[in-house]
């Protein structure tokens, strides 16, 4: 058990916060893909495409959501990269 505690101490806080409730790599990848899909949805398509169907499906018409989601996606991807490079998935089990 001390090995798990030592690995958690070595993990940077930004990685720990990203995956604090995720213990499997597969779940982290699902989270990243969900974030990427939501980021694509947050693009203000309604400002560029004048179509009733587009404006009905894509309700976001400003850049604030995508400006927030891009750094979040980058944070998750970099956290996954850190976890992979340091073989930290085994210590979370």
Secondary structure, DSSP 8 states (H G I E B T S, - for coil): -HHHHHHHHHS-HHHHHHTTT--SHHHHHHHHHHHHHHHHHTS-GGGT---HHHHHH----SSHHHHHHHHHHHHHHHHHHHHHHTT-TGGG-
